Structure formats: structure tokens, C-alpha cells
Amino acid sequence: MSLFQALRQGFPADLDATAISVCDAADAPLHYRWRDLDEGSAMLANLFADLGLQPGERVVLQVEKSVEALMVWLACLRGGFVLVPLNAAYQSGELAHFIGDAEPRVFIGQPERFGRDSQLAFGLGVEWVFTLGTRQDGSLLQRAAQFPHQQMPVQLSDDAPAAILYTSGTTGVSKGALLSQRNLLSNALTLVEAWGWQRERDVLIHALPVFHVHGLFVASHCALLGGSRMLWLNRFDARRCVELLPEATVFMGVPTLYTRLLAQPGLTQPACAGMRLFISGSAPLQAETFDAFGQQTGLTILERYGMSETGMLASNPLHGPRIRASVGPALPGVQLRISEPDASGVGGVEVQGPNVFSGYWKRPELNATEFSPDGFFRTGDMGRLDQEGYLHLVGRAKDLIISGGFNVYPAEVELHLNELPGVQESAVIGLPHADFGEAVTALVIAQPGAACDEAGLIAALRQRLAAFKCPKRILFASELPRNAMGKVQKKVLRERHVRLYA
């Protein structure tokens, strides 16, 4: 069974029931029926097929969150096309890398960026460029409206590619994790079971972006498989989320969202009386947030662990102790192990299972090094397993920053910083931050006599990089600590500035 067939079987018998209610505060609620999801995705799949797309060919999607963006994903699943979802914040230089690497035949961008996107995409060999807005507008929907609203999903093997997710690499150059039908379907079925999804009874507050695993796969797939209504926010709004809690049963978020919910006076035990599950992931949840949320709501956050290459790997239990600062035991069907543990049991986290991708897109040299000889994927995270089998993550072997649930690789930020006028050298680190989990922070050595200033450098970076990659602060230094080999000691920098955002 393909992923789309499984999701479609999850739809309730009454296709005219409400599937998604768009609940952004500024607008009146907009309701989509299950029939709308079915017919809308069919029309889009028919459009892509009419363009000549064949199963396995890529469709790049770089738009703001909308229900129609979710329909594009369903359309790709129906036709066997490979979706490449991208953060709408990426700038032209970043976008050029993704398009050049993925080699898509179709690019879908935002209406206001059509001039920029079309020039870039056509120059890189893309055949069709469409636009998709957040108010049911754009050329994609105009074209799709001309096609039948029924479509027979193609037959696909379990190993057929479904999506390419770009993730940070050891060189700072993003690489594409190629996920199959089996990877995504096995993980979705496991999560619905592990989290006790209540068919046609659960209501999910969907406040996450839909360009990465958490929002597009974990949240959406659970709701679709469960025939569950979604209360949909195109943009996260803490106050609006709290207002919606009495109508919902499940909420999924990154730690940053939980810190912002805690700041809302309306987040009380009575408001959460109907909620059965709060799930956190994509970045480490601070112990203070875990405790404060429990005290304020009377409910314990369920923290889980996953990544682009693997989907979800481990989860605290639905029934049983949810351990603070632990991501729980391995999910059913997933094998977790610690490689080369030290005296305290800490070592590299390695994983194997049907959810684990088979390799990186067009990167055979990485596929040979990122997997162990017996087929376990080396996550790059460091952790230990306790006596009950709960995984405790202690850090990352790769110098990765996770800020607000988004991955930031320091080498990429340093590359752009060092190209700016007046910058001699830079070092980028992540520091503890109550809201973002980690805040991207740069230490800069200015060129002699140069007139560098923090605000100017940050403004210049924002013209080159997505905002979430840009430093929250830039500190100036006369020198950087180095080891005997001349390598910058980032651990020393992190220890030195650990309370910068306290």
C-alpha cells in the first residue's frame, strides 16, 4: 500500500465533514472538507501529469504555509512525484543550490516573488514555474481548476521515493535526504499507534510549518490517518493557540512554541481540560520549560526525538513515566544503539529501521560514511541509554545549532560573515536561549581599522541568509581561543558566553 492510499483510507466516510479549519486570528475561519482535500489533490496531480511529469521527478515547493500547500504534497503522493519542500525564508543564493541539486521540472513559489523565482528557476533548467499564495490564489490553482477532480493514484513500490528534505552537512552545504514511501508510511503508522490516536475524535492544533518533517509528516500524517480535524494556523500565534485549546485534544510544537505558550495568561488547567496530549520535538526541551508547563497546565509534555533522515526514532510513552530531559525509548520497530560508549555510557547514537532513509540524494560518498558496516545510520548525536532503555541526548557530534526547531550549520553562516567588508574572521556558536533553545551567536575579529558594527553586519547577513540562520548577537573579539593545531575552540567560547541570553 502506498502512503497516499493509507492516508486516503483514513478519511472518514462522511467526506463532507470538516477536515481543516483555518483559524488565524486576523480572518474568519475558513473550512475545508475531506472532499476538498481529495478533489483538490486530484486536480493538482492531473495537472502535473498533463505537464508530462513522471513518477520520481521532483517538484520544489517554496511557499508560505497553507492548506493548498498540503494538497500539493498529497498530489505528489498520488502521482508518485517527489516533493522538495523548502523554507519560504531562503534567499536566492540558497535557493539556487537547492534547485541546482534537486533538478526539479516544476517550481512552485510565492506570487510576490515570481519575478525573482522564475528568472532563477528557468536559468537552472526548470521547465514550469507556478505561484501559490495563502489566500487560495496564484497560477497553480488557476491551472489546476481546469482539470478533473478525480484521479487514480499510481501504483508505487515501497522503495519508491516520496520526498527530498535538505538538511545540514558536515561541510555546511545542505544535502538532500531521500525518503521513500516505506520510510514515511511505517513511521506514520507507528506514531498513530504509539500516541493512541483516537480515530475521528482527536482534534489537532496544527501550528507548525509544512516544509519539514514535524509539520508536514508527523502532524499532518497522524491527523489524516486518524480522520481527525485540524485547527490550522498558517502562522503560529500563542494567544490564538490558547484560545483554541478548549476545542482541541492534541498539540504538537517545538520548544520555542511552548515557552511562548507559557507566557500567555490564558494557559490554565481549565483551558487544557479537554487536551489529552502535548508533544514536543525538533529541538531539546529545557527542563525549566518541562516543569513550568506541567505546573501551569497539570499535563506532562511528551518529548520525542527524530530527524529528517529518519522520521521519529524515540518517544516518551503515552502511558508510563515521561522522563524530564529524556526523549524516551526507541519506538516499536526501531533499533537504537550507542556506538563506542565512554565510561559514562555516552557515545554516538545509531539507528536502524523501516523509517530510516536509504541515503542522500546524489551523494554516494556520504552514504558510504554515514552508515555503519551493518547498516545503522550514524545520527551525529551523542547520548546514552539508561537502564529502562530511555535515551538521553547530551549533545551533537556535528557542530550543529538548533534554533527554534530549525537547523543552522555554523560553517555556512561563517562563510557569509567572512565575506562581509571589515570582517577578518568569525566563529559561530549556539548559546542557551529561553525562547529559541539555542541562539545563533557570532564572535567576530574585525580587520584592522575597519568600522564594523553589530547592527550593520546582521542587516547585511539578512540579505544573504534566511532570518533564522542570522545571529541574534554579534560580539567583537581581538582573538579567538585555539588549540595546538590552530583550530578555534568553540567549546571555550560557549562556556565563556553561556549566560549571554540569561
C-alpha positions in Angstrom: 0.0 0.0 0.0 1.3 3.5 -0.9 1.4 6.3 1.6 -1.4 8.1 -0.2 -3.7 5.1 -0.2 -3.1 4.7 3.5 -3.9 8.4 4.2 -6.9 8.2 2.0 -8.3 5.2 3.8 -8.0 7.3 7.0 -10.6 9.8 5.7 -14.0 9.4 7.4 -16.9 8.0 5.5 -18.6 11.4 5.5 -16.4 13.4 3.1 -18.5 16.5 3.6 -17.4 16.7 7.2 -14.9 19.4 8.1 -11.3 18.3 7.8 -9.4 21.5 8.4 -10.4 24.8 9.8 -8.1 27.7 9.2 -8.2 29.7 12.4 -5.8 32.6 12.0 -6.8 35.4 14.3 -7.0 38.1 11.6 -9.5 36.2 9.4 -12.9 34.5 9.7 -12.4 30.7 9.9 -12.1 29.0 6.5 -13.3 25.4 6.4 -12.1 22.6 4.1 -14.0 19.3 3.8 -12.3 15.9 3.4 -13.8 16.0 -0.1 -11.9 19.2 -0.8 -8.6 17.5 0.2 -9.4 14.6 -2.1 -10.6 16.5 -5.1 -8.1 19.3 -4.8 -5.1 17.0 -4.6 -6.6 15.0 -7.6 -6.8 18.1 -9.7 -3.2 19.1 -8.9 -2.0 15.6 -9.6 -3.8 15.7 -13.0 -2.1 19.0 -13.8 1.3 17.6 -13.0 0.7 14.6 -15.1 -0.5 16.8 -18.0 2.8 18.6 -17.8 4.5 15.3 -18.5 5.9 14.6 -15.1 6.8 11.0 -14.5 7.0 9.2 -11.1 10.2 10.0 -9.4 10.6 13.5 -10.9 10.9 16.4 -8.5 8.5 19.3 -7.6 10.1 22.1 -5.5 7.6 23.9 -3.2 8.8 27.2 -1.5 5.7 28.9 -0.3 4.1 30.2 3.0 2.0 27.7 4.9 -1.5 27.0 3.5 -3.9 24.1 3.2 -3.2 24.2 -0.5 0.5 23.5 0.2 -0.6 20.3 1.9 -2.7 19.5 -1.1 0.4 19.8 -3.3 2.1 17.1 -1.1 -1.0 14.9 -1.4 -0.9 15.4 -5.2 2.7 14.4 -5.4 1.9 11.2 -3.4 -1.0 10.5 -5.8 1.2 10.8 -8.9 4.5 9.4 -7.5 6.3 12.7 -7.8 9.0 13.7 -5.3 8.3 16.8 -3.3 11.1 19.0 -2.3 9.7 21.4 0.4 11.8 24.5 1.2 11.6 27.1 3.9 10.0 30.3 2.4 12.7 32.3 4.1 15.5 31.0 1.9 17.2 33.7 -0.2 18.3 33.5 -3.8 21.7 32.1 -3.2 20.4 29.3 -1.0 17.5 28.6 -3.4 20.0 28.3 -6.3 21.8 25.5 -4.5 18.6 23.5 -3.9 17.2 23.9 -7.4 20.6 23.0 -8.9 20.9 19.9 -6.8 17.4 18.6 -6.9 17.0 19.3 -10.7 13.2 19.7 -10.5 10.9 20.0 -13.5 8.4 22.2 -11.5 9.0 25.0 -9.1 6.1 26.5 -7.0 6.8 29.8 -5.3 5.0 32.8 -3.8 3.2 35.2 -6.1 5.1 38.3 -4.9 8.4 36.6 -5.8 7.5 35.3 -9.2 10.0 37.7 -11.0 12.9 36.5 -8.9 12.0 32.9 -8.8 11.2 32.5 -12.5 14.4 34.1 -13.6 16.4 31.9 -11.2 14.5 28.7 -11.9 14.4 28.9 -15.7 18.1 29.7 -15.7 18.7 26.5 -13.8 16.7 24.3 -16.2 13.3 24.2 -14.5 10.5 23.8 -17.1 7.5 25.2 -15.3 7.2 27.9 -12.6 3.9 28.4 -10.8 2.8 30.5 -7.8 0.7 29.6 -4.8 -0.5 32.2 -2.3 -2.1 31.9 1.2 -5.5 33.1 0.1 -6.3 30.4 -2.5 -4.6 32.5 -5.2 -1.7 32.0 -7.6 -1.2 30.5 -11.1 -1.0 26.9 -9.8 -4.6 26.8 -8.6 -5.8 28.7 -11.7 -4.3 26.0 -13.9 -5.4 23.1 -11.7 -9.0 24.3 -11.8 -9.1 23.2 -15.5 -8.5 19.5 -14.6 -10.8 16.7 -13.4 -11.3 16.3 -9.7 -10.9 12.6 -9.9 -7.6 10.8 -10.3 -6.4 7.2 -10.0 -3.3 7.1 -7.7 -0.3 5.4 -9.4 0.9 2.1 -8.1 4.2 2.5 -6.3 6.7 0.2 -4.7 7.6 0.5 -1.1 11.0 1.8 -2.1 9.7 4.5 -4.4 11.0 8.0 -3.5 8.5 10.3 -1.9 10.3 13.4 -0.7 13.7 15.0 -0.5 14.4 17.0 2.6 17.5 19.2 2.7 19.5 19.1 5.9 22.8 20.5 7.1 26.0 18.6 6.3 29.4 18.5 7.8 30.7 21.0 5.2 27.9 23.4 5.8 26.4 22.6 2.3 22.9 21.3 2.6 22.3 17.7 1.3 19.1 16.0 0.4 17.8 13.1 2.5 15.8 10.9 0.1 12.7 9.5 1.9 10.7 6.6 0.5 7.1 5.5 0.7 8.1 2.9 3.2 10.0 5.3 5.4 7.1 7.7 5.8 4.3 5.2 5.9 5.9 3.0 8.5 6.7 6.0 10.7 3.2 7.4 10.5 1.5 4.1 11.4 3.9 3.7 14.3 3.1 7.1 15.7 -0.6 6.8 15.4 -0.4 3.6 17.5 2.3 4.9 20.0 0.4 8.1 20.7 -3.0 6.5 21.0 -4.6 8.4 18.2 -8.4 8.4 18.7 -10.0 8.0 15.3 -12.3 10.8 14.3 -12.3 12.0 17.9 -8.9 13.7 18.2 -8.6 17.4 17.1 -5.1 18.6 16.3 -3.9 22.2 16.6 -1.6 22.4 13.6 0.6 25.4 14.3 3.9 24.1 12.7 5.4 25.0 9.3 4.9 22.4 6.5 8.3 22.4 4.9 9.9 19.9 7.3 9.3 16.5 9.0 7.5 17.8 12.1 4.7 19.8 10.4 4.3 18.1 7.0 4.8 14.5 8.0 4.4 13.9 11.8 1.5 16.2 12.5 -0.4 16.0 9.2 0.0 12.3 8.7 -1.3 11.5 12.2 -4.3 13.6 11.7 -5.0 12.3 8.2 -4.6 8.7 9.1 -6.9 9.3 12.1 -9.6 11.0 10.1 -9.1 13.9 12.6 -10.0 17.5 12.2 -7.2 20.0 12.2 -7.4 23.6 13.7 -4.9 25.1 11.3 -2.8 28.2 11.9 -0.8 29.5 8.9 1.4 31.4 11.3 1.9 30.5 15.0 0.1 32.8 17.3 0.4 31.9 21.0 -2.7 33.8 22.1 -4.8 32.2 19.3 -3.4 28.7 20.2 -4.5 29.1 23.8 -8.0 30.3 22.6 -8.3 27.1 20.6 -7.3 24.7 23.3 -10.9 24.0 24.5 -11.8 22.8 21.0 -8.7 20.5 20.7 -7.2 17.3 22.1 -3.6 17.3 20.7 -1.0 19.9 20.2 2.5 19.5 18.6 5.2 22.1 18.9 8.9 22.8 19.1 10.3 24.1 22.5 10.1 27.7 21.3 6.3 27.4 20.9 6.0 26.0 24.5 7.9 28.9 26.0 5.6 31.3 24.2 2.5 29.5 25.3 3.7 29.7 28.9 3.8 33.5 28.6 0.0 33.5 27.9 -2.1 34.2 31.0 -4.9 32.1 29.4 -2.8 28.9 29.6 -4.5 27.3 32.6 -5.7 23.9 33.7 -9.3 24.7 32.9 -8.3 25.8 29.4 -6.5 22.4 28.9 -9.2 20.3 30.4 -10.0 18.6 27.1 -6.4 18.2 26.0 -5.0 14.7 26.2 -1.6 15.2 24.6 1.1 17.9 24.2 4.1 16.7 22.1 7.4 18.4 21.8 10.3 17.8 19.4 12.7 19.1 16.7 15.0 20.5 19.5 15.9 19.8 23.1 13.2 20.8 25.6 14.7 22.7 28.6 14.0 21.2 31.9 12.6 24.5 33.2 10.0 24.6 30.4 9.1 21.0 31.1 8.5 21.7 34.7 6.7 25.0 34.3 4.3 23.6 31.7 3.3 20.8 34.0 2.7 23.2 36.9 0.7 25.6 34.8 -1.5 23.1 32.9 -1.4 19.9 35.0 -0.3 18.0 31.9 3.1 16.5 31.2 4.7 17.2 27.8 5.6 14.1 25.8 9.1 14.7 24.3 10.2 12.7 21.3 13.2 12.5 19.1 13.7 12.4 15.3 15.4 13.9 12.4 15.0 14.5 8.6 16.8 11.3 7.6 14.8 9.0 9.9 11.5 10.5 10.9 10.7 9.7 14.6 13.1 7.4 16.4 12.2 7.5 20.1 9.3 8.8 22.2 8.4 9.1 25.8 5.4 6.8 26.4 1.7 7.7 26.2 1.1 5.6 29.3 4.0 5.4 31.7 6.7 7.8 33.0 7.7 10.7 30.8 11.2 11.5 32.0 12.4 15.0 32.0 15.4 15.6 29.8 14.9 12.3 28.1 13.4 11.6 24.6 12.1 8.1 25.8 12.8 4.6 24.5 13.0 3.6 20.8 9.7 3.4 19.0 8.4 0.0 18.0 10.3 -1.4 15.0 13.2 1.0 15.6 16.6 -0.2 16.8 18.7 2.3 18.7 22.3 1.7 19.9 25.1 3.7 21.4 28.4 3.4 19.5 31.7 3.4 21.3 30.3 4.5 24.7 32.7 6.1 27.2 32.9 5.3 30.8 29.6 7.1 31.5 27.8 5.3 28.7 27.8 8.3 26.3 28.5 7.6 22.7 27.2 8.1 19.2 23.5 7.4 18.6 23.0 5.0 15.7 19.6 3.8 14.4 18.1 1.2 12.1 14.5 0.6 11.0 12.0 0.8 8.2 11.7 4.6 8.9 15.4 5.2 8.2 16.2 6.6 4.7 18.4 4.7 2.3 20.8 7.6 1.6 21.5 11.1 0.4 20.4 12.4 -3.0 23.4 12.2 -5.4 25.9 11.9 -2.5 27.2 8.3 -2.7 30.4 9.3 -0.9 28.3 10.2 2.2 26.2 7.1 2.0 29.4 5.1 2.4 30.4 7.0 5.6 27.2 7.9 7.3 26.1 4.2 7.7 27.9 1.6 9.7 29.0 -1.6 8.0 26.0 -3.4 9.4 23.5 -0.8 8.1 22.9 1.5 11.1 22.6 5.2 10.4 25.0 7.4 12.3 22.9 10.3 13.5 25.7 12.5 14.6 24.0 13.0 18.0 25.7 11.9 21.3 23.7 10.2 24.0 23.3 7.4 26.5 20.6 4.7 27.3 19.6 4.3 30.9 18.6 1.0 32.5 15.0 1.4 31.4 16.0 2.0 27.8 15.3 5.7 27.8 17.6 7.7 25.5 19.2 10.8 27.0 20.8 13.1 24.4 23.8 15.1 25.6 25.0 16.9 22.5 25.8 16.7 18.8 29.0 15.3 17.4 28.4 17.6 14.4 28.7 21.2 15.2 25.0 21.9 14.6 22.8 24.6 16.2 19.1 24.0 16.6 17.4 27.4 17.0 13.6 27.5 17.3 13.4 24.0 15.8 15.5 24.9 12.7 18.9 23.5 11.9 21.7 26.1 11.4 25.2 25.0 10.4 27.8 27.4 11.6 30.1 26.9 8.6 27.5 28.4 6.3 27.0 31.5 8.5 30.7 31.9 8.9 31.2 31.8 5.2 28.9 34.7 4.6 30.1 36.6 7.6 33.7 36.4 6.5 32.8 37.8 3.1 31.4 41.0 4.5 33.5 44.2 4.4 35.6 44.7 7.6 35.4 41.1 8.8 38.7 39.3 9.2 37.4 36.1 10.9 34.4 34.8 12.6 33.2 31.9 14.8 29.5 31.0 15.1 28.2 29.1 18.1 24.9 28.3 19.7 24.1 29.6 23.2 21.3 28.7 25.6 18.2 30.8 25.0 14.9 30.6 26.9 12.8 31.1 23.8 14.7 29.6 20.9 16.5 26.8 22.8 19.7 27.9 21.2 20.5 31.3 19.8 22.9 31.7 16.8 25.7 33.9 18.1 28.8 35.1 16.2 32.3 36.2 17.5 34.0 38.4 15.0 37.5 39.7 14.6 37.4 42.9 12.6 40.1 43.9 10.1 42.5 46.5 11.5 41.0 49.9 11.2 37.6 48.6 9.9 34.5 50.3 11.2 32.3 47.2 11.8 29.1 47.4 13.8 26.8 44.7 15.1 23.6 46.0 13.6 25.2 46.6 10.2 26.6 43.1 9.9 23.3 41.5 11.0 21.4 43.6 8.4 23.9 42.5 5.7 23.5 38.9 6.6 19.7 39.1 6.4 20.2 39.9 2.7 22.1 36.7 2.2 20.6 34.2 4.6 17.2 33.1 6.0 16.4 35.1 9.2 16.6 32.0 11.4 20.2 31.5 10.4 21.3 35.0 11.2 23.0 35.7 14.6 20.9 37.1 17.4 24.0 38.8 18.6 27.5 39.5 17.1 30.3 40.0 19.6 33.6 41.5 18.7 36.9 40.0 19.9 40.6 40.7 19.4 41.4 37.0 19.1 39.7 33.6 19.3 40.8 30.7 21.5 42.6 28.0 19.6 44.1 24.6 20.3 47.7 23.4 19.4 46.6 22.7 15.8 45.2 26.3 15.4 41.5 25.2 15.4 39.1 27.6 17.1 37.9 26.1 20.4 34.2 26.6 20.2 33.6 24.8 23.5 35.6 27.5 25.2 33.6 30.2 23.5 30.3 28.5 24.5 31.5 28.3 28.1 32.7 31.9 28.1 29.4 33.3 26.9 26.9 30.7 28.2 24.9 33.4 30.1 24.7 35.9 27.3 20.9 35.5 27.0 20.2 34.6 30.6 
